[in-house]
Amino acid sequence: MAEPQKTPKDEQTPEQETPPKKGKASKLLTCLVPLLAVVLCAAGGFLIGRLFGTRGQAQNVSAAEQPDPTAALPPIKASDAGSSWYYDLEPVVANLNEPGVTRYVRVTLTLEIDSQLAEKDGIGFLEQRKPLLKNWLTLFISNLTLEDIRGERNLRQVQSQIAETFNQGLFPNAQPCVKRILFKELSIQ
């Protein structure tokens, strides 16, 4: 008996059958490789954000203490009206003392000076000591944390600390002339 002759369709070798499989595999790889790259990049971004991102209380900056509507401004006495003058300091920018995150504060202050220091003499006196005031203010702010400047109560405490230190530095062994510190600008980023 003779063997049936193989037709060209039957004579396909395994080499001829594999190209369609390679085509499917290459199509699968072209879709799988970019998908894998996207997943790896997303996981890397997440891990880097966890390692170098904010930690603890610093993440809740937007949840700052809400102002108390019942708190009123201190009343101005009739004797205080007109008995002082104001001196503007230049803006000071400093980094906050926050571990794990870089935040900075830009603050511009206005000093309320008692009238016992004449305005003409006082402006010259303060202009001469302005570099010392800015230096001390920069050091003071860079020692604060985000919690130290969050909320009205803390800001009022910072104002009084600045006023006390300015009075001690500018007027040692004399009656304090800086009555109040007023925030002209306070930006935290």
GUNUMI-664244 format. One record per residue (C-alpha): z, x, y negated; residue in three letters. Coordinates in steps of 0.25 Angstrom, whole numbers, padded with zeros to 4 digits, always signed. Each point is the difference from the previous one (the first is absolute). Example, Ala and Ser with C-alpha at 12.3 -4.5 7.8 and 13.67 -1.06 7.14 Angstrom:
<recs>
+0031+0049+0018Ala
-0002+0006-0014Ser
</recs>
This chain:
<recs>
+0000+0000+0000Met
-0003+0004-0013Ala
+0010+0000-0011Glu
-0004-0010-0011Pro
-0005+0007-0012Gln
+0008+0001-0012Lys
-0005-0006-0012Thr
+0001+0007-0014Pro
+0012-0009-0003Lys
+0007+0004+0013Asp
-0002+0014-0003Glu
+0009+0001-0012Gln
+0009+0012+0001Thr
+0014+0001-0004Pro
-0004+0008-0012Glu
-0009-0012-0005Gln
+0012-0010+0002Glu
+0010+0008-0009Thr
-0007-0001-0013Pro
+0004-0014-0002Pro
+0014+0003+0003Lys
+0000+0012-0009Lys
-0005-0010-0011Gly
+0011-0009+0002Lys
+0010+0011+0000Ala
-0005+0006-0013Ser
+0000-0014-0007Lys
+0014-0001+0005Leu
+0004+0014-0005Leu
-0007-0003-0014Thr
+0009-0012-0002Cys
+0013+0006+0007Leu
+0000+0013-0008Val
+0000-0006-0014Pro
+0010-0010+0004Leu
+0009+0011+0006Leu
-0001+0008-0013Ala
+0004-0012-0008Val
+0012-0003+0008Val
+0004+0015+0000Leu
-0001+0001-0015Cys
+0008-0013-0002Ala
+0011+0005+0009Ala
+0000+0014-0007Gly
+0001-0007-0014Gly
+0011-0009+0005Phe
+0008+0012+0005Leu
-0002+0009-0012Ile
+0004-0012-0009Gly
+0013-0001+0009Arg
+0003+0015-0001Leu
-0003+0002-0015Phe
+0002-0014-0006Gly
+0012-0006-0006Thr
+0013-0002+0007Arg
+0012-0009-0001Gly
+0003-0007-0013Gln
-0012+0007-0007Ala
-0009-0010+0007Gln
+0006-0012-0007Asn
-0004+0004-0015Val
-0006-0014-0002Ser
+0013-0007+0004Ala
+0007+0005-0012Ala
+0012-0007-0005Glu
-0004-0012-0008Gln
+0006-0001-0014Pro
+0012-0009-0002Asp
-0004-0012-0009Pro
+0015-0002-0003Thr
+0001+0014-0006Ala
-0001+0000-0015Ala
-0003+0011-0010Leu
+0013+0006-0006Pro
+0002-0007-0014Pro
-0003+0008-0012Ile
+0011+0001-0010Lys
-0002-0002-0014Ala
+0007+0013-0003Ser
-0010+0007+0009Asp
-0012-0005-0006Ala
-0007+0010-0009Gly
+0010+0011+0003Ser
-0009+0008+0009Ser
-0014+0006+0001Trp
-0009+0003+0011Tyr
-0006+0012+0006Tyr
-0012+0000+0010Asp
+0000+0011+0011Leu
-0014+0004+0006Glu
-0003-0005+0014Pro
+0007+0007+0012Val
-0006+0000+0014Val
+0008+0005+0012Ala
+0000-0002+0015Asn
+0011-0008+0006Leu
+0009+0006+0010Asn
-0005-0008+0012Glu
-0002+0007+0013Pro
-0012-0003+0008Gly
-0008-0006-0012Val
-0005+0004-0013Thr
+0004-0009-0011Arg
+0000+0003-0015Tyr
+0005-0006-0012Val
-0005+0000-0014Arg
+0010-0004-0011Val
+0000+0000-0015Thr
+0013-0002-0007Leu
+0004-0004-0014Thr
+0014+0005-0005Leu
+0008-0009-0009Glu
+0007+0009-0009Ile
+0012-0004-0008Asp
-0001+0001-0015Ser
+0011+0010-0001Gln
-0011+0010+0003Leu
-0010-0001-0012Ala
-0014-0004+0004Glu
-0006+0012-0008Lys
+0009+0010+0006Asp
+0001-0006+0014Gly
-0015+0000+0002Ile
-0001+0015-0003Gly
+0012+0002+0009Phe
-0006-0008+0011Leu
-0014+0006-0001Glu
+0006+0014+0001Gln
+0008-0004+0013Arg
-0012-0009+0006Lys
-0004+0011+0011Pro
+0015+0000+0005Leu
+0001-0015+0000Leu
-0014-0001+0008Lys
+0005+0011+0009Asn
+0013-0007+0003Trp
-0006-0013+0002Leu
-0011+0005+0010Thr
+0011+0006+0008Leu
+0009-0012-0001Phe
-0012-0009+0005Ile
-0004+0009+0011Ser
+0014-0001+0006Asn
-0001-0015+0000Leu
-0004-0008+0013Thr
-0008-0013+0000Leu
+0013-0008+0002Glu
+0006+0006-0012Asp
-0011-0006-0009Ile
-0002-0013+0007Arg
+0006-0012-0007Gly
+0006-0003-0014Glu
+0014+0004+0003Arg
-0005+0014+0005Asn
-0009+0002-0012Leu
+0012-0003-0010Arg
+0008+0010+0008Gln
-0011+0010-0002Val
-0001-0003-0015Gln
+0015+0002-0002Ser
+0000+0013+0008Gln
-0012+0006-0008Ile
+0007-0004-0013Ala
+0013+0006+0004Glu
-0007+0013+0004Thr
-0008+0001-0013Phe
+0012-0002-0008Asn
+0007+0011+0007Gln
-0011+0009-0001Gly
-0004-0003-0014Leu
+0013-0003-0007Phe
+0011+0008+0008Pro
+0014-0001-0006Asn
-0005-0011-0010Ala
-0001-0015+0000Gln
-0012-0005+0008Pro
-0012-0004-0008Cys
-0009-0005+0011Val
+0004-0015+0001Lys
-0010-0004+0010Arg
-0012+0004+0008Ile
-0012-0010+0000Leu
-0011+0000+0011Phe
-0013+0000-0008Lys
-0008+0002+0014Glu
+0005+0001+0014Leu
-0011+0001+0011Ser
+0003+0003+0014Ile
-0012+0004+0010Gln
</recs>
